Amino acid sequence: MIYRDLNDHIRQIAIVDSHEHLMKEPQWLDEGPADVLADLISNYVPADFISAGADPQAIERLTRKDDPDIEGRWAAVATAWEKIRFTGYGEAVQTLANAVYDINEFCPEQFRAAQPKLEALRQPGQRLQLLRDQAKLDHIQTDDFVCACLPDGSGPDFFLYDLSWRPFACGEVDVAYLAQETGVTVKNLVTLKQAMEALFEKHAGCAIAMKSQHAYTRTLRWIERDDGDAQRSLQVLLKNPDDPDDAASLCLGDWCMDQGCSLAAKYNLPFKIHTGYLAGNYRMPIDRIYSGHLCPLLTKHPDTRFVLMHIAYPYSDELIALAKHYPNVWADLCWAWSINPHAGAEFVRRFIHAAPLNKLFGFGGDTQWPTSALAYSLQARKWLTKALSAEVADGELTEAEAMEVATCLLRENQLACFDLPGTRQAISAKQKNP
């Protein structure tokens, strides 16, 4: 049962989108999807196609800009589509098709008929309008994989950016980049620390958070490293930058994580860390994605606010325990609604009866194009409504209480954790004095 007041309330909340990988407006205009079929598939759903047995070459062909044969492209995957359209990824694609392109049947005729809508969206200013006015997002926090968090001219108050810490967490030291960006040439541990501090001094003010997705490259398990071991590891890596030693990279990465946590606390930035499921296919060593691997780091840095992302799926109960136990840990449902919407709904219900309500963030699309971000936001609203309606139906919450919970999860908790006024003020100052 869906409760009307709750449903209407969740539909109108201005959501804080805590995680995207959005391409900037020039890329959307110049490099965006060439046709509607490409846009529908330009997100996470190709991984489900592959898992269902589709030909990888047929999947790659779906988004090719130089192939106008929509009939042939779709025919090659139509059978696999029937196997995956009920997954979270498949549901998100159908939501995108319906909400943005008025497509109610997946066929080449409707893909072609919707093409003018895509062309209208790929115009200056439409990206902001789609996300702010149609998706009803308060603002978006984007990880674009770089340290620099420069004001986004297409919406400086709306498009905010994370300071990337992934290379450091993986023990990767780009000497040339750091010298250009900070004026510090890294030769030893002292100069590496100076370069990291200079990066924060230069970019932390305009950043909304610090972010690392090092689980794609190494284990989340963190071990405290002393300066001596880190110094030796750095020297090994500097001598062989094209053939890094795995043990040295892991050691230096742990040391850099430690330094990054201290800097995040100093500059009042939450530290977002990817936990759990890895995107794509054929690359998920399951034993390295547990959020519990981070416990020594969480314990050492009580003044750093850690945002552990993607509900650590499929090890979500472990993350609930961390948010319950550690005052400095928040859990984030970003991407989780599309990975497994039922798991996301159950996670919400388990979380609010185990951990403090203020420790959970309700949405992040984790995608590149604005159309997909809109679709994922609609999916999140739908499944959060289902989760909280079930709470009301079971007598665990009143409808009014469920509405309060929804506001906390989609907006108020994020506004309390992230320094949005400070970030926007720094961006404004940067624009006036580049």
N, C-alpha and C positions, 0 to 999 in steps of 0.2 A: 504493500500500500504506500502511495506517495501522498504526502500531506501538502495541500495547496499553498498554505502560507509559507511553509518551509521551502517548498520548491521555488516560489516566487522570490523569496528572500535570497536564496543562493544564486538565482539567475541575475540579480541586480548588484551583487557585491562587486566592488572594484578590486579585483584580485591583484595581490602582489605576486608577480611571476618571478620566482627566486632562481630560475635556471633555464637559460637557453644557450644555443650556439649560433645565434642569428647572424647571417651575413649582413653587412651594412647596406645602406640604400643603393649606392652605386653598383654593388654586385647584384642586387635584386633587379635593378633596371637593365644592366648590361649583360649579366651572366645568368639570370634567373631561368626557370624552366621554359623551354621553347613552346610547349603545348600543355594542354590540361592533363593528358595522360602522364607526362613526365612529372608534373607537379603532384599528382596523386601518389606517385610512387617514390618521390624524393624525400623519404623519411626513413623509418625503421622497417617498414613492411618487406623490403627485399629479403631480409634475413629469414622471415617466415616462409617466403616463397622457396628459398633454398632448402630450408628444413623440410618442406613438403615435397621436395624432389624435383623442383623446376630446374630447367637448364640454366646454369649461370650466365651463359651467353645471351639467352633470351631475356634474363633479368637486366643485364647490362644494356641491352638494346632498348628497353623501355624508356630510358631517360636520354637517349642520344638525340642531340640537337639536329643532326644531319640526316635523320631518317623520317621522312614524312609519311611512311606507310603505317598509319595508326592501326588499320585493320590487321596487318600482319604482326605487328608488335603485340597487340592484345591477344590475338588468336594463339600465340605461342605460350601464353601463361594463363589463359582462361580456365583451363581445367584445374591448375594449381590454385587459382583464386577461390574456387569453390571449396577447397580444403582449408583455407586460412581466413575466410571472411568473417568468421566468428571470433577470432583471436582479438586481443586488445589492439594490436597493430591494425588488423583488418577493420575493426570497428572504427578506429580513428580515420582511416581512409574513407570509409563510407560517410562518416560525419563531415569530413572535408568536402566530399563530393556533393552532399546535400546542402550544407550550410553556405558554401561559397559559390558553387557552380550550379545549384538546382538540378543536379543529376540524381535521378531515382532508379536508373537501370544502367549497369555497367556495360556499355556497348560503344563501338566507334562512332555511331551517329550522335549520341549524346555528348561524347568527348568533343567532337568537332563543333557541335552547336554551342558549347560553353566557351569556346575559344575567345570570343570578344570580351567575356568577363575577365579572363586572365590578362588580356592586353590592356584593359582598363585599370586593373590592379597594378600593373607594372608601369606606373606613371609616378612622377615625383609627388611625394606627400601621401600617396595612397597606403603605403606600408604603415605609417603612423596611424592613419585613420582607421585602417582595418583592425589594428591591435588595441588602440585606445578606445575607439568608439563602438566598434562592432563586437570585439572580444571582451570589452569592458575590463581592461587591465589597468591598474594604477601606474605601474612602470614595469620594465623588464630588466633583469640582471643577466648579462651575457658574458659567457666565457669565450673569448675569441682567440685563446691560446697564446696571448702575448702579455708582457708585463705592463706595457704602456696602456693607460686608461684615459685616452684623450676624449675631450668633449665630442659628442656625436651631433654634427650640425643638423641632422634630420629630425632631432628631438632631444636636445641636451638634458632636459629634465626627465625624459621618459626612458631613453636607452642608456642604461648604466652598465658598467663593465667591471669584471673581476680581474685582479692582478694574478697572472698565472704563475704558479710555483711548481708545476709539473717537472720541468727540466731539472731544477735543483733537487727535487725529491727523488729523481732517478739518477742523481750523481752526474748529470750532464753539465759541463762548464763550457759555454761558448765564449772563449776569451775575446775574440774579435768583437762580438756583439756587446759584451759587457764594457769593453774599453770605449766603444763608440757611444754607448748609452750613458755611461757614468764617468768616463775619464779615468777609470781605474783599470790597470792591467793586472790581471790575476796571475800571480807567480807562486803564491803560497796561501796558507789558511788565513793569515792576517789580511791580505789583500782581497781574498774572496769575501770575507766578512765585510770589508769596507765597500765592496761593490754591491753586495746585497743591501746594506744599509743605504747606499746612495740610490738604489732603485726605489726603495720605500720613500725616501725623502722626496724623490722626483715624482712618483706616481701614486702613492698611497692616498693622498688627499682626494683625488678624483675617483678613486676606486670605491666600490661598494662592499667588496670582500676580497679575500685571497682564495685561490682555488687550485686544487691538484687532483688529477685523475691518474695518478701513477700506478693504480692497480692494473692498468692495461699493460704495463711494462714490467712490474716487479710485485713482490708480495706487499700486502698492507702491514705485515708484521714489522713493528718498530723496535729497535734495540738502541739503547743509549750508547753513543760512541765517544771516546775521549779524543782530545785534540791530537794526540800523537798518532793514533790510528787513522784519523781523518786526514792528517797532514800526509802521511805515507800514501794513503789512497789517492789523494789529490795529485801527488807527484807521479804516481803510476799512470793516472789518466791524462795528465798534461803531456807526458812523454809519448803516449800512444793514443791520440785523440780519435784516430780512424779505426781502432780495434780495441774498444774499451774492455777492461777486465771486469767480469761480472761481480766478483767479490768486492773489488775496489769501488765500483759504482754503487753497490748496496750500502757499503760503509759510509761513503761520502753522502749518499742520499739521506741516510738516517741523520747524519750530522746537520745537513742543510735543513731537514724538516724541523729539527730542534731549534735552529736559528730562526727559521721562518715563523715558528709559533711565538717566539719572543717578540719578533718584530710586529706580528699581527696584533698582539696585545698592546704593544707600545703605541701603535698607530690606530688602535680601536677598530680593527677589521676582523670580522668573523672569518674563520678558516673553513672553507667548504672542501670536503674530501669525498671522492667517489668511493662508495662501498657496494658490494654485491655484484649483481649481474653485469656481464660485459656484452656490449653490442656486437652484432655481426655473427659470424659462424667460425667454428674451428679454432677458437683462441681463448678458452676459458679454463685455465687451471683452477679448479674449484677450491683448492685448499688455500689460495692466497687472497680471497675476496672477503673473508670474515671481518666484520666491523670490530669484533673483539680483539683482533690483532693490535688495535690501536690503544688498548688500555694503558700501557706504560706511558705513552705520550700524553694521553688525557690526564693522567695522574700528575705528571711532571709539570703541566702547564695549566693550573687551575684558573688563571686569569685570561686565558685564551678561550674565546667562544668557538666551539667546534660544531659545524653543521654537517652531519653525516647523511649522505644523499642516497636516494633511490630505495629507501627503506631496507637497504642491505639485502634485497631479495636474492635468493629465497630464504635467507637467514634472518627474518624480520623480528622474531621474538628476542633474539640476541640484542638487536638495536633498541627495542623497547626497554630491555633491562638496563642498557647503558644510559638512556635518557632518564630513566627512573633513578639511577644510582649517582650519576655525575651531574652536578649543577651546571657544568660548562658544556653540556652536550645537548644539541637539538637534532631532531630527526626530520628529514625532508621527503615528501611524497613525490618530488619531481621525477618525471619519467615513469614512475611506478604504475600510474593509472593505465598506461598503454602497454606496459609489459604484461600485466595481469590485473585487470580491473577488479576481479573478485578478491584477489589477495589484497589489493589496496583498500577495498571497502572493509574487509575483515581486520586489516591492520588498524584502521581508524577506530573501529569498535574496541579492539583489544587495548589500544594505546590509551584511550581516554579513561579506561577503567584501571589502568596500571600506573601511568606516569602523569606528571603535571600537565594540564591542558595547554599551558603556554609553551611547551617544548616541541610542538609539532607544526611544520609548515605544510600547507595543503596543495601547492601546485608549482610546477615548472615543466614546460613542455620538452626541453632538451632537444630542440630541433633547429634547422637552419633557415627555413623559409617562413615568412609570416603567415602564410595560409595554413601551414601545418600547426603552427603555434596556436592559431585560433581554434583549429579542430581539437587539439589536445586540451585546450581550456574548456571547451564544451563537454568533452568526455569527462574531465575532472568534476565539473559541476554535476553532471548526471550521476556519477557513481558516488560522490559525496552525499547527494540527495538520497540515493538508495541506502547508504550506510546509516545516515542519521534518521531516516524514516523507519528503518528497522529498529533502531534504538527506541524511538517513540512507540512503535507498535508493541514492543516487548515490555513497555512500561519502565524502561531505564531512564528515559528523559521525557520531559514534557516537550511539546512542540516549541514553546518559547525558549526552553533551555537548548534545544537542538539548533535553533537559529543563532543563539549566542555562541555555541560551539563553532558553527560554520563561519561566523565572522572572525573568531579567533584564528581558525586554521587558515583561512584564505587571505587574511589581511592583518589583524591586530598583532599577532605573534611576530610576524616579520618586521613590522614597524617598530616593535619594541627591541628587536635584536640588532637590526641594521641601522646605522646612523644616516638615515636618508636626508635629514635637513643639512647635516654637515657635508655630506657628499655633494648635494646640489649647490650648496654655498661655494664649495671649492671649485666646482665646475664653472659656475658663474664668474668667479674671480679669474679663473684660467682663461675664459673667453675674453675678458676685458684686458688681461695682460698675458698674452700667449708666451 
